[in-house]
Amino acid sequence: MEAEAMGIRTRSATRNAVRWMVLFLLLQYLGSHPSFTAAGEEHVTIGITKYFHHAHSVFKTNFGYRVDYTNSQVSCFNGGGLLASDQTPAAHISIAAELRKLASKKVETFRTYLGGTAQYTADSAPSEQRCLRGERRASLKCIYKWKEGAFLDSSSDGHGVSFFRGTVYTLIGAGPMNGYDAYWGNKLPGHGQLFLMLRMDTDQSDKKATWYDGQGVPRYDGETPEDTFGVVCETQEGYVVSTTTLPPTVEISWVWKNWYFVLIAILVPVIVAVALITVCFCRCRGADDESKWVVHMVLREVNGKPFHVTEGDGGIYSDDSPMMRYSTLGDVVPMTTPSGYEEADAPKAIKSE
């Protein structure tokens, strides 16, 4: 009886130990999962004093026609602002309205980079938490963060405030974070890319502008034509853009800005040289052929006997005729009387009556 009671107590203790172990492992998993760790951050809203924009021409003027995320950032810095962060419904409408100011036709599409990316989780996060670019490697480890200006100072990790997780919309658990709204277009995010763009169509209302997950250089994506890009910037309350916050200045050399002049300067002499060489070659070949073969063919017609080119000096000889050489052309001709004239009588003078 006592042995049976001991067995019951042992089995009960074992079950309790297993339950506690399972609970511990579950809590450990949940604590390390990005869906729960990021959700603990506080929702941050930064006051905006104004929005302003740059037209597409800023990339031509300042960056040698190169359209990309970094040059968009620098354009805002140079104007004393930051890339706009689409943090609230009001901000969403204001950013789209700034893009609309670029329109010159009734129906146009404009894009701008926004001040949120998933770069940190792809480039700087610990290896076990790092996300990978691309649709096939998309995961919940990729977390988009607002990371311009005061958002960095207000974040718990100093890398920005998280607002969306997952780089493909079909991932279970992908969605907005920390109470922020998301404005993705249809079936987006869908490319596994890290940079956030806003698209605005002028025939749609501002609130219908949508997000797109794109690359840092839009030319590599056929769905983001470079000529549709402008830049929308913001100035934040209590945050002043200074030289210490600016990225390194990108200086575009004269050669890069005027590459077409350099290309023309290189190609024109080459083309002229090739043309001159071709003309000289053709003329020389033509003169050689005429001097060597035309007279020989005429002589053969007159004499009726075959002629052969002599080796070495380019002369000719006949099988049974002595030859002479013209002093002008260097050709040899027979000394015998041409065939058909051997028996001809010399013409006689006709006496006048």
Steps between C-alpha positions, in 0.01 A plus 500: 500500500778734593690411183194580290464843664866569438456419131204736470697784659795435268283506187331819617832672561624392158189640326539832683866522402416436134225764507731762648769417244257534209371830638854630543594411140181659368566825686859501378385459138241774529751732661745464211243515217502837317121510504509542879829673568426788262140531616620614839632829360306819557303671224684822414353800318733783401365851445559634148539874439489489120534288188684601183603330178760485225418430137665222301748755361685503834656165406629648173630820658670361809562130440582448133157351418537225765168430673525301823414492869822664623478792259139553606619522861774746409252719310293534817809563717613777266163667547514469878258208519465123511332240282129500586371232739148375426417463870132611513199529264554877497866457407400256225271757338754782540779303332276410205392864470865609471554252218191630324665843475744349250224425249489680167244274332158371599604139553847424633667267747759618752714319754722592792711307747371513858699526822449136595696190399579147616873558453599454863355149529669402173842659548568555870281273712657196675539207261220296659259793453620615159260505206585433136403688188283345232153355469612139547688581821244733655436460872355664808854591602482788253360795694438844350593791727442875487857616538526867409592764754305486828383145430853376570515690827157368605566133425586246767799361309621819330435356154150634436139430592353179353177539302467187282640146502539260209614573146229292328131544584425126487720423803298391802547771758596777256330830579515845663674549833473738795165640394615643166287480186626337179420623149632222278375460146329183378694183592779701661753475645581235246862537387696438818668840466607734779422853379161664539358711216176692470311504170243767417279510189365845418165360389449355851444677830798556728379250759516224237876532460670164564825352628737285299798292614777587257876505457741773599561573131168502309651439157543133592123455530282536191203603715674813632601721202761756600326793334200464734706582810494824693597556864269587791666628818386605846631712786441360849417689816804542721737338252751706305694351212865597551824418324564225755185317391570528129640200310826545309467748215489332163700706251426433135800569279481698176587184306202312649257786437620545141579141409350536154759766402781271611349212303471713184858627539624141512283355223538774233881462451464122494227514235699748286816287524312185397341682206838634376666161529214337309514759218878474465488122498233491229684750279832321532344163417318647202814658352699179541241289323467739205875535433568129526221341303326734253792540256573126513148416392525743207830347386351154510212609279744649245754217494269206545752320724493437872699724734628411843597715795869474582601446860690767686455812284136458401581484125354260241634270232368316197574140413686574171540873475775737611364770726564868566404704806308824492685761692185643647302196609782247535323257263670283242367478142601274209748618238365278221252619250151438624312209350310589187746762384801283388408483131352842465656718227609848575270756339631647173484859398243580232636711224296793402410522139 
